[in-house]
Amino acid sequence: MRYAVLLLCLTFFSLAQAATPPLIPQPAELQSSSGSLKVDNDVAIVVPAHDASARSAAQYLADLVARTRGLHMKVVDTQGAGRAIVFRRGPKSDHAEAYTLDVTPQGIHIEAGDDAGLFYGAATLYQLLTPDAKQGAVDVPALHIRDAPRFAWRGVMLDSARHFQSVDDVKKLLDQMAQHKLNVLHWHLTDDQGWRIEIKRYPELTRIGAWRTPPDAGHDGEPQRYGGFYTQDQIRDVVAYAAARHITVVPEIDMPGHAQAAVASYPQIGVTGKRPPVSVDWGVNPYLYNVDDATFQFIDNVLDEVMALFPSRYIHVGGDEAVKDQWRASSAIQAKIRALHLKDEDALQGWFIGRIGKYLAAHGRRLVGWDEILDGGVPADATVMSWRGTDGAIKAAKLGHDVVMSPAPDLYLDSLQSNLPDEAAGREPVRSLENVYRFNPVPAVLNPAQAAHVLGAQANAWTEHMPSMRHVEHAAFPRLDAFSEVVWSPASALDWNDFLARLSAQFQRYAVQHVDVADSAFAPVIQVDANAALKSKQVEVTLSNQAGYGDIRYTTDGRAPGRDAPLYSKPFTVTWPATIKAATYASDGSVLADTRFRVIDRAHLLTKAGAELTNCAGSDFRLHVQPMPDATSMSPVYPVNVFDTCQQYPSAPLDGVHAIHVEVARLERNYALAHDIKLVVSRPHSTRFGELVVHQDRCDGQVLATASLPDPASSARHFALDAAMPTQHGEHTLCLIFTTPTDGPLYAIGSVSLVPADTATSKP
């Protein structure tokens, strides 16, 4: 249920921003007082005798502060003389997970009526004890906090099926979730590309289904075999670790679609009876579960073992992107539809999900699925997770279903955080830190009774393009800071500028804990008008960042911009050649964004990175991917449109240009597009492996240059193409098209350089 209307509004917002404790998420009510308490090694943490949960919360605090602040405080049962941090039980609150926290010059008291409340009080105190990167004693300002969450479901989805994370990786994410008061880990464990959970009754699921042979295996850093799985003992360990941090782990076992790894393991549970490989293709694959009794017995047996491992009330069964082609083509399944008096295949999926829901309900569990489960009818007590925008949530809530808001792209962590050329892999459109912070989990069209069905929200880390935990962390943080405030704090307390002011302390906490955090929101963007600069040796430079926050300091002589470098306040002019470097600092002097640089000379003014090109008209789909599907480095990253290879260089300055130089990467075409395959644009090619064709002004305009692509079987994965161009004048849009066979590899542009007649062809 929602708590937004039950909580008191924040009272401290009238205080000066500088006095705001750096807490994320913001408490429901915070009142500052005069004075402070010095906390050092002499401060004891006192818990009620024989209260195991209170001791667990206290020990969690002590261990975390010792590891990050270097403070070593003892947990004891009896309070002695002097300063102390005291955990105590209070009366049961009307709000689950609620707590109060009081700091006075004499001591600190955390009080709650339930175990989770004590733990979240400890999590808040940890932040008060780590306001900066210093070690040792800390002065904590006197204050009173009264706090409870806005929503009961505050989730993060981790996709371990597409790319596998170690147990330690999962625990590291759980640690950060706990510190952000996030309480549901939705663990995506099965999909077309891998089955990651040991099922003892069906060992082939992990012997076969947990492993795939990557495209171009063994070449260019791609492994010969990719995969892994969690043993049941490892899963019990993760579930217990999460429970100690008051996080519920909700497993997802996908059905009836996204079943290719399962069918690869046991072909008899599929529709065709044939054994496919475990898929190497991202996207929507065609394999579905059968609907006969033997298949349901298989699923029931799997669910029995899943329920034995996960005590969660909820079991997620997927239900999304089930392409019905195999069901339509099967005479046995068509007979089943007629026997059940169902309308069509969508209704059959509804019947399928309904049967699973009844089985879970008979075992005291509750089904949750993606919003497609609404399409064919759904069990009355099913919870709907809305990912196709918010329409599914609105429909479900109006039908009386509980819902979890998880819409794409708003809460999809694999969405790019910025359009910076050095951004990590992901999908467009960009979803910035501010986009996440301004997300409203309760659609305005719902009335109060319908809105009460919104359990909360969830951010999803899909890992097709995040092959390592470093990628996941980079995508998650600091956007999970923004998300945690949205789902915990009262809506009336949300303040974007105040949130930004509290982030610098959080960045320092991340650094101590070795969490890879993205600085995209604060990264300096160094802008120049390249075409104007080419007409003059003077160029005006503008600096900015996405968040519009922080002190941007810069240099023009190539030196690193330290805290004593000039502070940017307005555009400035330099004479090129020059190298501009810039970094962003918080008011406390800590770094918000590392140094970015831009070289300004003739070659660079005539060059655009692939990320600076735009899609041609007709398709807005765009991914930013690494050269191989399982590459674990953070760069290079290439933009690509799997539907149309056409990219544009707008306003290209062609005066004096006689050639074009293009840096190219050959990528694997490992995308399952299902019915969207019809959207792939195919163009004729003149040579065996296709060409790069450069058109002027329009994509069917004058051909300025053509370069043949090399044989992919014998050429390097990264190569350059050079082509002469006829003399042109003025500024023109260049349309660059790869005319390659659509059953062959994809090609992406790393950079495009225009080459003047008096310059040798070279990469800048």
C-alpha positions in Angstrom: 0.0 0.0 0.0 1.1 3.6 -0.4 2.1 5.8 2.5 2.3 9.2 0.7 -1.0 10.5 2.2 -0.1 9.2 5.7 3.3 10.8 6.2 4.1 14.3 7.5 5.6 16.7 5.1 9.2 17.7 5.5 9.7 20.6 7.9 13.3 21.3 7.4 13.1 22.6 3.8 13.0 26.2 5.1 16.5 25.7 6.5 19.5 26.8 4.5 20.6 24.2 1.9 24.1 24.2 3.4 22.7 22.9 6.7 21.0 19.9 5.0 22.5 16.6 6.1 23.6 14.6 3.1 21.0 11.9 3.3 19.7 9.9 0.4 16.8 9.1 0.3 15.5 12.2 2.2 13.6 11.3 5.4 9.9 12.0 5.6 10.4 14.5 8.5 13.6 16.1 9.7 14.0 18.8 12.3 17.4 20.3 13.1 18.4 21.3 16.6 21.3 23.2 18.1 24.5 21.4 19.1 26.1 18.2 18.0 27.5 14.9 19.2 31.1 13.7 18.6 31.1 10.0 17.6 34.4 8.2 18.0 35.7 4.8 19.1 34.6 5.4 22.7 30.9 5.5 21.7 29.2 2.2 22.3 26.2 0.9 20.3 23.6 -0.4 22.8 20.9 -3.0 22.0 18.2 -4.6 24.1 19.3 -7.9 25.6 18.1 -11.0 23.7 16.9 -8.9 20.7 18.6 -10.6 17.8 17.2 -8.3 15.2 18.2 -5.2 17.0 21.7 -6.6 17.4 21.8 -7.5 13.7 21.0 -3.9 12.7 23.5 -2.5 15.2 26.2 -4.9 14.0 25.5 -4.0 10.4 26.0 -0.3 11.3 29.2 -1.0 13.3 30.7 -3.1 10.5 29.8 -0.7 7.7 31.2 2.3 9.6 34.4 0.4 10.5 34.9 -0.5 6.9 34.2 2.9 5.4 35.0 5.5 8.1 37.6 3.6 10.2 35.5 4.0 13.3 35.4 0.9 15.5 32.5 0.9 17.9 31.4 -2.1 20.1 27.9 -3.5 20.2 26.9 -4.1 23.8 23.7 -5.0 25.8 24.1 -2.6 28.7 24.6 1.1 28.5 27.3 2.6 30.6 28.2 6.1 31.4 28.9 8.5 28.5 27.9 8.8 24.9 26.1 5.9 23.2 24.0 5.0 20.2 21.0 3.2 21.5 18.7 0.9 19.6 15.3 0.3 21.2 11.9 -1.1 20.5 8.9 1.3 20.3 5.2 0.7 19.9 4.1 -0.9 16.6 3.7 1.9 14.0 0.8 2.2 11.5 3.5 2.3 8.9 5.7 -0.7 8.2 9.5 0.0 8.2 9.0 3.2 10.1 11.6 4.5 12.6 12.6 7.6 14.6 16.2 8.8 15.0 17.2 11.4 17.6 20.7 13.0 17.9 21.4 15.1 20.9 24.7 16.3 22.4 24.3 13.4 24.9 23.6 10.5 22.5 21.8 9.0 19.6 18.5 6.9 19.9 17.0 4.8 17.1 13.5 3.5 17.8 11.2 1.3 15.7 8.3 -1.0 16.1 9.6 -3.6 13.6 12.9 -5.1 12.6 13.0 -3.3 9.2 12.5 0.1 10.9 15.5 -0.5 13.2 17.6 -1.5 10.2 16.6 1.6 8.2 17.4 3.8 11.2 20.8 2.3 11.2 21.1 3.0 7.4 20.3 6.6 8.0 22.7 6.9 10.8 25.4 5.5 8.7 25.0 8.4 6.3 25.1 10.9 9.1 28.4 9.3 10.3 29.9 9.6 6.8 29.2 13.2 5.6 32.6 13.3 3.8 35.6 11.2 2.9 37.4 11.7 6.2 38.4 8.9 8.5 37.9 8.7 12.3 35.7 10.7 14.6 32.8 12.8 13.2 30.5 15.5 14.7 26.9 14.6 14.0 24.5 17.6 14.1 21.6 17.4 16.6 18.3 16.5 14.9 15.1 14.6 15.0 14.0 12.3 12.2 10.6 10.6 11.8 10.6 8.4 8.8 8.7 5.8 6.8 8.6 4.8 3.2 6.2 6.2 0.6 5.9 2.8 -1.1 6.1 -0.8 0.0 7.8 -2.1 -3.2 11.1 -0.4 -3.8 12.7 -2.7 -6.3 15.7 -3.3 -8.5 15.7 -6.0 -11.3 19.0 -7.7 -12.0 19.2 -9.7 -15.3 21.6 -12.6 -14.7 20.3 -14.5 -17.7 21.9 -12.4 -20.5 25.1 -11.9 -18.6 26.1 -13.7 -15.5 27.3 -12.1 -12.3 29.2 -13.8 -9.5 27.6 -14.3 -6.0 30.0 -11.5 -4.7 28.7 -9.2 -7.5 25.1 -9.8 -6.4 26.0 -9.2 -2.8 27.7 -6.0 -3.6 24.5 -4.8 -5.3 22.5 -5.9 -2.3 24.8 -3.9 0.0 24.1 -0.7 -2.0 20.3 -1.5 -2.2 20.2 -1.7 1.6 22.0 1.6 2.0 19.4 3.2 -0.3 16.5 1.5 1.6 15.5 -0.5 -1.5 13.8 -3.7 -0.4 13.1 -6.0 -3.4 15.7 -7.7 -5.7 13.8 -9.0 -8.7 16.3 -11.7 -9.9 15.9 -12.5 -13.6 17.3 -16.0 -13.7 16.1 -17.6 -16.9 15.8 -16.5 -20.5 16.6 -17.5 -24.1 20.3 -16.8 -23.5 20.8 -18.8 -20.3 19.3 -20.8 -17.4 21.0 -19.7 -14.2 19.3 -21.6 -11.4 20.2 -25.2 -10.4 17.1 -27.5 -10.5 18.2 -30.8 -9.1 15.4 -32.8 -10.8 16.4 -31.4 -14.2 20.2 -31.2 -14.4 20.2 -30.6 -18.1 18.9 -27.1 -17.4 22.3 -26.1 -16.2 24.5 -28.6 -18.0 23.2 -27.4 -21.3 20.9 -24.4 -20.7 23.5 -22.4 -18.7 26.0 -22.2 -21.5 26.0 -20.7 -25.0 28.5 -20.6 -27.8 29.0 -16.9 -28.6 29.1 -15.5 -32.2 32.7 -15.6 -33.5 33.7 -17.6 -30.4 37.4 -17.6 -29.6 38.2 -14.5 -31.7 38.9 -10.9 -30.8 38.4 -11.6 -27.1 35.1 -13.4 -27.4 35.1 -16.5 -25.2 34.7 -20.0 -26.6 31.8 -20.6 -24.2 29.8 -18.2 -22.1 27.7 -18.9 -19.1 27.4 -20.0 -15.5 24.7 -20.8 -13.0 24.0 -20.5 -9.3 23.9 -23.6 -7.2 21.1 -24.0 -4.8 23.5 -23.5 -1.9 24.6 -20.2 -3.5 21.1 -19.1 -3.9 20.3 -19.8 -0.3 23.4 -17.8 0.6 22.2 -14.8 -1.5 18.7 -15.0 -0.1 19.9 -15.1 3.5 22.3 -12.2 2.8 19.5 -10.2 1.3 17.1 -11.0 4.2 19.7 -9.8 6.7 19.4 -6.5 4.9 15.6 -6.6 4.8 15.6 -7.2 1.1 13.2 -9.8 -0.4 14.5 -11.7 -3.5 11.8 -12.3 -6.0 12.9 -14.9 -8.7 11.7 -14.7 -12.3 11.3 -17.9 -14.2 10.2 -16.8 -17.7 7.1 -18.4 -19.4 5.6 -19.2 -21.8 8.1 -17.3 -24.0 11.8 -16.5 -23.4 12.1 -20.3 -23.1 14.8 -21.2 -25.5 17.5 -22.2 -23.0 14.9 -24.5 -21.3 13.9 -26.0 -24.6 17.5 -26.4 -25.6 17.9 -28.5 -22.4 14.7 -30.5 -22.7 13.3 -30.4 -26.3 10.1 -32.3 -25.3 8.8 -29.3 -23.3 9.0 -27.1 -26.5 6.4 -27.0 -29.3 8.4 -28.5 -32.1 10.2 -31.3 -30.2 13.5 -30.1 -31.8 16.5 -29.0 -29.8 17.6 -25.4 -30.6 20.9 -24.0 -29.3 20.9 -21.7 -26.3 20.4 -18.4 -28.0 23.2 -15.9 -28.7 20.7 -13.3 -30.0 19.4 -10.4 -28.0 15.8 -9.5 -28.5 12.7 -11.6 -29.1 13.3 -15.3 -29.8 10.5 -17.6 -31.0 10.7 -20.6 -28.6 7.7 -21.2 -26.3 6.7 -23.8 -23.8 4.3 -26.5 -24.9 0.9 -26.6 -23.2 0.5 -30.3 -22.6 0.3 -32.0 -19.2 3.9 -33.2 -19.3 5.2 -29.7 -19.8 3.1 -28.4 -17.0 4.4 -31.2 -14.8 7.9 -30.0 -15.7 7.0 -26.4 -14.8 5.4 -27.4 -11.5 8.4 -29.4 -10.5 10.7 -26.5 -11.3 8.5 -24.1 -9.3 8.5 -26.5 -6.4 12.3 -26.2 -6.2 12.2 -22.5 -6.8 9.7 -22.0 -4.0 11.8 -24.1 -1.6 14.7 -21.7 -2.3 12.9 -18.4 -2.3 10.5 -17.6 0.7 9.2 -14.5 -1.2 5.5 -14.2 -1.3 5.8 -13.3 -5.0 7.1 -15.5 -7.8 7.6 -13.7 -11.1 6.7 -15.8 -14.2 7.6 -13.3 -17.0 4.8 -13.5 -19.5 6.3 -10.9 -21.8 7.2 -11.0 -25.5 5.8 -14.5 -26.2 5.7 -14.6 -30.0 2.9 -17.0 -30.8 4.2 -18.3 -34.2 5.0 -21.8 -32.9 1.7 -22.1 -31.2 -0.1 -21.0 -34.5 1.8 -23.5 -36.5 1.2 -26.5 -34.2 -1.9 -28.6 -34.9 -1.8 -30.0 -31.4 -1.9 -26.6 -29.8 -4.6 -25.4 -32.2 -6.6 -28.5 -31.1 -6.0 -27.5 -27.5 -7.3 -24.0 -28.1 -10.5 -25.5 -29.6 -10.9 -28.0 -26.7 -10.6 -25.2 -24.2 -13.1 -23.0 -26.1 -10.6 -20.2 -26.3 -10.6 -17.4 -28.8 -7.0 -17.4 -29.9 -3.4 -17.8 -28.9 -3.5 -14.7 -26.6 -6.3 -16.3 -24.7 -4.3 -19.5 -24.5 -1.5 -17.5 -22.9 -4.0 -16.2 -20.4 -5.1 -19.7 -19.6 -1.5 -20.8 -19.3 -0.7 -18.0 -16.8 -3.9 -18.7 -15.0 -3.0 -22.3 -14.5 0.4 -21.3 -13.1 -1.2 -18.7 -10.8 -3.5 -21.4 -9.3 -0.5 -23.6 -8.7 1.4 -20.8 -6.9 -1.7 -19.8 -4.9 -2.2 -23.4 -3.8 1.3 -23.1 -2.3 0.7 -19.8 -0.6 2.4 -17.7 -3.2 1.3 -14.9 -5.5 2.0 -14.6 -9.2 3.6 -11.4 -10.6 4.2 -10.9 -14.3 4.9 -8.3 -17.0 2.0 -6.4 -18.3 1.4 -8.7 -21.3 -0.3 -11.1 -18.9 -3.3 -8.7 -19.2 -3.7 -9.4 -22.9 -5.3 -12.8 -22.6 -6.9 -12.5 -19.1 -5.1 -12.9 -15.8 -5.8 -14.4 -12.4 -7.7 -12.0 -10.2 -5.0 -11.9 -7.5 -2.1 -11.5 -10.0 0.2 -8.5 -9.6 1.1 -6.7 -12.8 4.5 -5.2 -13.5 4.1 -2.5 -16.1 7.0 -2.2 -18.5 5.4 -1.1 -21.8 5.0 2.5 -20.6 2.4 3.1 -17.9 -0.7 2.0 -19.8 -0.5 -1.6 -18.4 -0.4 -0.3 -14.9 -3.3 2.0 -15.5 -5.4 -0.8 -17.0 -4.4 -3.2 -14.2 -5.2 -0.8 -11.4 -8.6 0.0 -12.9 -9.3 -3.8 -13.0 -8.3 -4.0 -9.3 -4.9 -5.6 -9.7 -1.9 -4.5 -7.6 0.8 -3.0 -9.9 4.5 -2.2 -9.8 5.6 0.6 -12.0 8.6 -0.3 -14.1 8.1 1.4 -17.4 10.6 1.5 -20.3 12.5 3.7 -20.9 11.9 5.7 -17.8 13.1 3.1 -15.3 15.3 1.0 -17.6 18.9 1.3 -16.4 20.2 0.1 -19.7 19.0 3.4 -21.2 21.9 5.7 -21.9 22.5 8.3 -19.2 23.7 11.0 -21.6 24.6 11.5 -25.2 28.3 12.2 -24.4 30.7 10.5 -26.8 32.3 8.6 -24.0 29.1 7.3 -22.5 29.0 3.5 -21.8 27.0 1.0 -23.8 23.2 1.2 -23.7 20.1 2.0 -25.6 18.5 5.3 -26.7 16.6 7.3 -25.7 18.7 9.0 -23.0 17.3 8.7 -19.5 19.2 11.2 -17.3 19.6 11.4 -13.6 17.0 14.2 -13.6 14.6 12.1 -15.7 14.6 9.4 -13.1 14.3 11.9 -10.2 11.2 13.4 -11.8 9.4 10.1 -12.4 6.0 9.9 -10.8 5.1 6.3 -9.9 1.4 7.1 -9.6 -0.3 8.0 -12.9 -2.4 11.1 -12.6 -5.4 9.4 -14.3 -5.9 7.0 -11.4 -8.4 8.0 -8.7 -7.4 7.4 -5.0 -8.9 3.9 -4.8 -7.1 2.9 -8.0 -3.9 4.6 -6.9 -3.9 2.5 -3.8 -3.1 -0.5 -6.0 0.3 1.0 -6.9 2.6 -1.1 -4.6 5.6 0.9 -5.7 8.2 1.0 -8.5 11.2 -0.9 -9.8 14.3 0.0 -11.8 15.5 -2.6 -14.2 19.1 -3.5 -15.1 18.8 -5.5 -18.3 22.2 -6.8 -19.2 22.3 -7.5 -22.9 24.8 -4.6 -23.2 26.1 -4.7 -19.7 28.4 -7.8 -19.6 30.2 -7.0 -16.4 29.2 -5.8 -12.9 31.2 -2.6 -13.6 28.8 -1.9 -16.4 25.8 -2.6 -14.1 27.2 -0.3 -11.4 27.9 2.5 -13.9 24.4 2.2 -15.3 22.8 2.1 -11.8 24.6 4.7 -9.9 23.7 7.5 -9.2 20.4 7.0 -10.9 19.4 4.6 -8.1 20.0 7.5 -5.7 17.3 9.4 -7.5 15.1 6.4 -7.7 15.4 5.6 -4.0 14.3 9.1 -3.2 11.3 8.8 -5.5 10.0 5.6 -3.9 10.9 6.4 -0.3 10.5 10.1 0.4 7.1 11.9 0.4 6.3 13.5 -3.0 6.2 16.9 -1.3 9.8 16.5 -0.2 11.3 16.0 -3.6 13.6 18.9 -4.6 16.0 18.4 -7.5 18.5 21.1 -6.5 18.6 19.9 -2.9 19.2 16.4 -4.1 22.1 17.5 -6.2 23.6 19.2 -3.2 23.6 16.0 -1.3 25.1 13.8 -4.0 28.8 14.8 -3.5 28.8 13.1 -0.1 27.3 10.0 -1.7 29.9 10.0 -4.4 32.5 9.9 -1.7 30.8 6.9 0.0 30.8 5.1 -3.4 34.6 5.8 -3.8 35.3 4.3 -0.4 33.3 1.2 -1.2 34.8 0.8 -4.7 31.5 1.3 -6.5 31.8 2.4 -10.2 29.6 5.5 -10.4 28.8 7.4 -13.5 29.6 11.1 -13.6 27.5 11.7 -16.7 25.2 14.2 -15.2 28.1 16.5 -14.2 30.6 15.8 -17.0 31.7 19.0 -18.8 30.5 19.4 -22.3 33.0 21.4 -24.3 31.1 23.0 -27.3 32.5 24.9 -30.2 31.1 25.9 -33.6 33.4 23.8 -35.8 32.3 25.4 -39.0 32.7 28.9 -37.8 36.1 28.1 -36.3 37.3 26.8 -39.7 36.7 30.3 -41.1 38.7 32.0 -38.4 41.6 31.2 -36.0 39.4 32.3 -33.2 36.8 30.0 -31.7 34.2 30.6 -28.9 34.1 27.9 -26.3 31.0 27.1 -24.2 31.1 24.8 -21.2 28.1 23.2 -19.6 26.9 19.9 -18.0 23.7 17.9 -18.1 22.6 18.7 -14.5 23.5 22.4 -14.7 25.2 22.0 -11.3 28.7 22.3 -9.9 31.7 24.4 -10.5 33.3 23.8 -13.9 37.0 24.6 -13.9 39.0 24.6 -17.1 42.4 25.1 -18.7 43.3 26.0 -22.2 47.0 24.9 -22.2 46.5 21.2 -21.8 47.1 21.1 -18.0 44.8 19.1 -15.8 42.1 21.5 -14.3 42.5 21.4 -10.6 40.5 23.2 -8.0 42.6 26.3 -8.6 41.9 26.4 -12.3 39.7 29.2 -13.7 36.0 28.9 -12.8 33.8 28.9 -15.9 31.2 31.6 -15.9 30.6 32.6 -19.5 31.8 31.6 -23.0 35.4 32.5 -23.8 37.5 32.7 -27.0 40.7 30.9 -27.8 43.0 30.9 -30.7 43.4 27.4 -32.1 45.2 25.0 -32.1 44.4 24.5 -28.5 43.4 21.8 -26.0 40.6 22.6 -23.6 40.3 20.5 -20.5 37.5 20.8 -17.9 36.3 19.1 -14.7 33.4 19.7 -12.3 33.7 20.2 -8.6 31.2 20.3 -5.8 31.1 23.2 -3.3 33.2 21.2 -0.8 35.9 20.8 -3.4 35.3 17.1 -4.1 35.2 15.9 -7.8 31.7 15.5 -9.3 33.1 14.7 -12.8 36.5 13.8 -14.0 38.4 15.7 -16.7 37.0 15.8 -20.2 39.0 17.4 -23.0 38.6 18.6 -26.5 41.4 19.2 -29.0 40.7 22.1 -31.3 42.8 22.0 -34.5 41.9 21.6 -38.2 41.8 17.8 -38.2 39.5 17.6 -35.2 37.2 20.4 -36.4 36.7 18.3 -39.6 36.0 15.1 -37.6 32.8 13.8 -36.0 32.6 10.8 -33.6 30.1 8.1 -34.5 28.1 9.1 -31.5 27.7 12.6 -33.0 26.1 11.4 -36.1 22.3 11.1 -36.3 20.0 8.5 -37.7 18.5 9.1 -41.1 14.8 9.8 -41.3 12.5 6.8 -40.8 13.9 5.0 -37.8 14.7 6.3 -34.3 16.1 3.0 -33.0 19.7 3.2 -31.8 22.0 1.1 -29.6 25.4 2.0 -28.4 27.3 -1.3 -28.2 30.8 -2.7 -27.8 32.6 -4.5 -30.6 31.8 -8.0 -29.3 28.6 -9.2 -27.4 30.6 -10.3 -24.3 33.3 -7.6 -24.2 33.9 -6.6 -20.6 35.8 -3.4 -21.2 33.9 -0.1 -20.9 35.1 1.2 -24.3 35.1 1.5 -27.3 31.4 1.9 -27.8 29.7 2.2 -31.2 26.3 3.5 -32.1 24.3 1.3 -34.4 20.8 1.0 -35.8 20.0 -2.7 -36.5 17.1 -1.7 -38.7 18.8 0.8 -41.0 22.5 1.4 -41.5 22.1 5.0 -42.7 23.7 7.7 -40.6 24.0 11.5 -41.2 26.8 14.0 -40.8 24.9 17.3 -40.7 26.3 20.6 -42.1 29.5 19.1 -43.2 32.0 21.8 -44.3 33.1 20.7 -47.7 35.1 23.7 -48.9 38.5 22.4 -49.9 37.7 18.8 -49.0 38.9 16.1 -51.4 38.5 12.9 -49.5 36.7 11.2 -46.6 38.2 8.9 -43.9 36.0 6.7 -41.9 36.9 4.5 -38.9 34.7 1.4 -39.0 34.0 -1.5 -36.6 32.5 -4.8 -37.8 29.8 -6.0 -35.3 28.0 -9.3 -34.8 24.4 -9.2 -36.0 23.1 -11.1 -33.0 19.6 -9.6 -32.8 16.4 -11.6 -32.8 13.8 -9.2 -34.2 10.8 -11.6 -34.5 8.0 -9.8 -36.5 10.0 -6.6 -36.6 12.4 -8.2 -39.1 10.2 -6.7 -41.8 11.5 -3.2 -40.7 15.1 -4.0 -41.7 16.1 -1.9 -44.7 17.9 -3.8 -47.4 19.8 -2.0 -50.1 21.5 -3.4 -53.2 25.3 -3.7 -53.1 27.7 -3.8 -56.0 30.5 -5.8 -54.5 30.5 -9.1 -52.7 30.6 -7.7 -49.1 28.9 -4.4 -49.7 30.1 -0.8 -49.6 30.0 2.4 -47.7 28.3 4.9 -49.9 28.3 8.7 -49.2 25.4 10.7 -50.5 25.1 14.5 -50.6 22.1 16.3 -48.9 19.7 13.4 -49.3 20.0 9.7 -48.7 19.1 9.2 -52.4 21.1 12.2 -53.5 24.3 12.6 -55.4 26.9 9.9 -54.6 30.1 11.6 -53.5 32.1 8.6 -52.5 32.1 4.8 -52.4 34.4 2.4 -50.6 34.2 -1.4 -50.7 34.0 -3.3 -47.5 36.6 -6.0 -46.9 36.0 -9.8 -46.5 34.8 -10.2 -42.9 36.4 -13.7 -42.8 39.9 -12.4 -43.3 39.9 -8.7 -42.3 40.4 -7.0 -38.9 37.4 -6.2 -36.8 38.4 -2.5 -36.8 39.5 -0.9 -40.1 39.6 2.4 -42.0 37.9 3.3 -45.3 39.2 6.1 -47.5 37.6 7.5 -50.6 38.2 10.4 -52.8 35.4 13.1 -53.1 34.7 15.5 -55.9 35.2 19.2 -55.2 32.2 20.7 -53.4 31.5 24.0 -51.8 29.6 25.1 -48.7 27.9 23.1 -46.0 26.0 19.9 -46.9 24.5 17.0 -45.1 26.4 13.8 -45.8 24.4 10.6 -45.7 26.6 7.5 -45.0 25.1 4.1 -45.8 26.4 0.6 -45.5 25.0 -1.4 -48.4 25.6 -4.8 -46.8 23.8 -8.1 -47.0 21.3 -8.2 -44.1 22.3 -11.7 -43.3 25.9 -10.6 -42.7 27.6 -8.6 -40.0 26.7 -5.1 -39.0 29.0 -2.1 -39.4 29.3 0.9 -37.2 31.1 4.2 -37.6 33.7 5.1 -35.0 34.5 8.5 -36.6 34.2 10.4 -39.9 37.0 12.8 -41.0 36.9 15.2 -43.9 40.3 15.4 -45.5 41.4 18.8 -47.1 43.3 18.6 -50.4 46.5 19.9 -48.7 46.4 17.2 -45.9 47.5 13.6 -46.0 44.8 11.1 -45.1 45.1 10.3 -41.5 43.1 9.7 -38.4 43.2 12.8 -36.0 
